């Protein structure tokens, strides 16, 4: 399928890729704490009949250098953009912190029809990196809505890596320690996915070494079930934090973090999720595209 690609420079840096013959389905694609623009991922979606846009939502000109009190209006503005571009079915596909943003945006913006959360969390966490003031401490919320910070869970800084100074670290147990240390803050920080009208598709690996995304995904499913709605979970117990969709390059190694899983398990998880992703997004490219 022929694809048309446009660079975006205002109000954010990003890229839009769409079928040359158009599509009624539009998806916002959000990276996690890497902050990158997901160029490869939007191109793959566009080749399958979906207009896809990925934006830099922190770390760019005029933006916070870290994930600290990021306005959710950043993402509702991207929904505005997709709607103005002709999309009638709106999706948000996010990974890790991008999945956190996607779920929250769907809670506050009822135009979102589907959220695809790769390696999601079930609650709001504190900032990752500095805010506009350049400070990382004290901890603040990752997100705001209408100027107000969302309730969040901070990190317990008594944690130390299992092998400090010996290479990339697995930080999953840091999140698990923080859950225990700040258990009294968990209820207010839960993402109220029961209030979102969007369909939820969650993709998670049981060997995630960044945070316990499979357990988080199961909590989201239960939260929806308790409210009489549903969420679809695709999981592999041997996959890690970075599932790869068909056609994507293997995820590069990090000098700082261990992500868990294996390239094969992560690819198999993405392969299992892929037909469900396309189905949920409801691609509606014109016949003959």
N, C-alpha and C positions, 0 to 999 in steps of 0.2 A: 504494500500500500504506500502510495506517495505521501510524504510528510512535508509540511511547511513549518519552518522554525523561525522564531523571532526572539531577538534579545530584548529584555526589558530593562529600563534604566530609571523609571519613575512610576510610582513612588518608592519602589524597591528595585534592587538588582535581581535579575532572574531570567528565566527562559520559558517561552511558550512553544510547545510542539503540538501540531494538530494535523489530522488527515487533510490532504489537499482538497478533498470534496466535502469537508465539513463533518460535524458530529453534534448531536444534541447532548452528549454526555461530557461533563467537564470535571476534572479532578485536580485538586491542589496537592502537591507532593512535598512533604516536609522531611528534611534530614533531621537527625538527632543533634547531639552536642558537638558534632564535627562542624556544623554551621555551613556545610557546603550546599551548593545548588545541585540538585540531583538530575544532571543533564542526561545521563544514560537511561535512567528510569523513565523520564518523561518521553524520551524518544521511543522506547519500547511500547509504552502505553499508546502513543500516537499511532504506531504501526498496527495496533490492534483496534483502531477506530475510536480512540478516546482523546479529546483535547486535554492536554496536561500542562500545568504550569508549576514551576518550582521557583521559590523565592529565597533570597537570603534574609532571614528574619532576625538575626542578631549579628553583630560583628562588622556590619557595613557602615557607610557614611551616615552619620546622624542616628545610629542605633547603639544600644548598649553593647559593650564589648563582650559581655557574657550573657547567660540566660538568667537574667535578674529583672523581675518586675516588667516582663515583656507584655505590652498591651495585647489582649486577645483581639482587639480591634484590628491589629495587623492582619489577622487571618480572615476576619469578617470582610475586610476591604478586598482581600483576594477573592472571596466569594462574590462580592460585588463585581469584580473584574470578569470572573467566569460567566456570571449571569448576563452582563452587558455584552459578552462575546457570543451569546446565543445558547449557552448551556441551559438545558431544562432539567437535567438530573445532575446534582452536585455531589461530588464525593471529596473526602480528604483522606489521603494515604500518608501516614506518618510512622516513623520508626523511633522507638525509645522516647526521648524528650519530645520529638515531633509527634509521636502517638499521644502523649500527654496533652499537647496543644490541640491535636485534632479532636480528642474526646471532649475537652472543655469547650472548644468552639461549637461543637454540635449541641452541647447543653444550652448555650446562650443564643445560638442562631438556628432557628427552626427551618431555615432554607436548606440546611445540610441534609441530604437524603441518605448518605451512607458514610460510615467511618471504617477505614481499614487500619487497624492498629497492629503494627509489627513490633513485637517485644514491648508490650505496653506496661504501664503502671496503673494501679487502681486508685491512686491518691495523688494529691499535689505535693510536690517536694520543694525544698528550698532552692535557692539560686545555685547555679553551676557557673562559677566565674564571677567577675565583677559587674556591678551595675554602671549606670552612666557616671556615677561619682568616682569610679575606679576602685571602689572598696568591695572586698569579698565578705567581710565580717562587720557587724553581726549578720547572721543569716537573715535573708528576706525571702519572700515568696518568689517563685519563678514567674508568676503571672499576675496581671491586674485586669480588672474589668470595670469600665467606666471610672477609671482612676483609683479604684480601691484594690489593694492587694488581696489575693485569695488566701484563705487559711492554708497552712502548709506544715509539713513535718521537717524539722531541721536535722542536720547530721550530728552524730555523737563523735566529737573530735578526740575522744579517748581511744578510738580505734587506731590500730597500726597494721600495716600489711603483714602477711605471714612471713615473708622474706624481704624485709625492707632493704632497699638499695641493690637488690639482685636482679633487677629487670622488670618487665611488665607485671602489673599487679592485677589480681582479681579482687574486685571491690564489692561483690555481692554481699559478703558478710558484714560490710560496713552499713549497707542499707538495712540488713536484718537486725543488726545491733541497734540502729537508730529507731527502728520500729519498736523494739522492746523498751528502749530508754525513754521514748516519748509516746508511750502507748496512750496517754491521756489526751494527746493531740490528734490521734488517728481519726476519730469519728468526724470531726469538723473538716478534716482535710480530704475525706473520701470524695472521689469524682462522682457526682450524682447522675450516673448514666441512665437511671430510671426516669429522669426528666427529659431526656433527649428523644425526639421523634425519629432520629436517624436509625437505619439498620446498622448493626455492629458486626464486623467480621474481625476476629482477633487471631493473630498468628504468633505462636510462642514456642520456644525451645526449653526443655527441662534442664539442659546443661548450660543455661545462660550464666555467665560468670560476672556480669555487670550488676544485674539485680534480678530478683526472682520473678521474671516476667510470666512464667507459666502459672505460678500461684496467683499473681496479680490478675492475669486474664481469667482465671477460674473465679476469682472474687467478683470481677465485673459481670461474668455470666450469671452468677448467683444473685447479684444486685438487680439485674434485669428480670431474672426469673421471679424474684420476690415481689416485683412490681407488676407481674403479669405480662411482661414482654420477653423477648428472646435476644440472644446473641449467639453467633456461630463461632466456635473455636476450632482452629486447625493447629495441631501440636505434634511435635516429635520430641521424645525424651532425650535423644542424643544430640539435638541441635542446640546452637548457642544463641548469641544476642543479635546476630546479623544474618537473617535468612536472605537468600539470594533468589531473585525471580528468574525465570527462564530467559536466557539471552544476556544476563548481566555478567560482568566480569567478577572473578573472585574478589572478595573483600581483602584489602591489603592488611598486613600485620601492623600492629601499633607498637611503638617503643614504650608506651606508657601503660596500656591496659591489656588484660586478657579477656577475651570475649566468650570463651567456651565453644563447645561444638567442634565440628570438623568441616572443611570445605564441602565434603560430600553430603554430610547430614544437613548442613545449612542450605545447600542446593536442593536436596530432596524435600525439605520443608517448604521452600519457595515453590517448587514444582507442584506439590500437593495443594498449596493455597491458590495457585494461579487461576485455574478455571473458576474458582469461587470469587476471586477478585473481579474477573471479567464479568461474571454473572451479576454480582452485586452492583457494579458500576453501570450495568445495563446499557452497554454500548449500542448506539443507535445511528451508526454511520449510514448514509444513504446507500441503497442497493447499488452494487456495482463498484463501490469504492475499492 
